[in-house]
Amino acid sequence: MQAVLRWLLAVFFLLAGGNHFLNKKWYLAIMPAYLPLHLPLVYLSGVAEMTLGAALLVPGLRQQAGWGLTALLLAIFPANVNMALHPERFRGFPPALLWGRLPLQFALIALVLWASRNE
């Protein structure tokens, strides 16, 4: 089960990271105003997602990838909060969904930590 989840998470983070380059305008829109260098941060987080997602599949890097993804998920949490606080900017998403995805980020962290443990 852990191996299957590891593969699913790796694919998820590889696709999500690549999406930062394909849909950068969307990621720029969710960035909190107080953060500097929005475009470099969007690219950096995309590279980090792809790199750490792939590293989940490398036994010698698995645990470090799990901790790195956890740190990344915590670092991008303010962007998700920003979306929830400003639902008028994201009319394609019901406000309840924007708020509901916040606790899901912590569930994702738990899955990452479990999948990245050495068997």
N, C-alpha and C positions, 0 to 999 in steps of 0.2 A: 504493500500500500504506500509506503514511504517513497519507494522508487517511482511509482506512477505519479504521485503528487509532485515529486521533484521535477519530472519531465513536464508536467502540466505548468508548473510555475516557471520553469525555464522558458517554455514557449510563450507564456503570457508576458514575461518581462522582456523577452526579445522583441515581440510584436509591439508592446507598449513603448519600449525605448525607441524603436524605429519610427513609431508614430510621431515622436517629438520632432522628427525631421520632415515628415510628410504633412503634418498639420500644425506647424509651429504657431500659426496665428491663434489657434484654440488654446494652446498652452500659455501663450503670452497673455491671453485674456483672463486667465485664472490666477495670474501672478499677483500677490498682494503688492500694493503701491509702494510700501515701505522697503521692499527689496530692491537692491540696485542690480544693474546689468541683467535685465530680464532675458534677452536673447541668449547670452552665454550660459545663463543658468538653465534655460530650457534645453540647450544642446548638451550641457554637462550632465543633467539628470537623465537625458536620453541615453547617453553613452554609458553612464553608470548602470542604468537598468539593463542594458544589453550585456555589458561585461559581467555584472554580478549574476544575471540570469544564466548566462552560459557557464559561469564558474560553479553554479549549483551542481552541474553534471560532472565536475572534476573532483574525484574523491579527496585529493589532497587540499583542495580549496573550498570544499563544501561548507565547512563551519564558518570560515571567514566570509564566504559569500552570504551566508545567512545573517551574520551580524551586520555586514555591509548593507544588505537589503533592508534590514530592520532600521538602521540609521537613515537610509534613504527614505523609507516610508514615513518615518517620523519627521524628516526634513521637509517633505512635500505636504505634510498634513495642513500647514497653514494655508496652502493654496485651496485645499478642499473646504476649509473653514471659510475662506474668502468667498468661495462660490455660494455656500449656504447663507452667508450674511448678505449677499447681493443677488438674490434670485432674479431680479429684474434684468440682469445682464445675461441670464442664461434661460431664456424663455422656453427653450426646447426641453427643459427639465422641470418637473413639478418640484416645488420647494420641499415637499416631504421627502422626495428622493435625494435631494441635495443634503438634507440633514441626516437621512437614514444611512447614507453611505459613510458617514464619519465613523460610527462604531464598526462598520465592516472593515475599515482599514486596520483596526486592532485585531480583528479576526484573521485578516491576511497576514499580519505580523506573526500571530501564533502559528499559522500554517507554515510560514517560511521557517520559523525556528524549529518546528518539529521535523520538517522535511530536510533541513540542513544538518540535523544531528547524525553523527556516524552511527551506522547500524551495528 
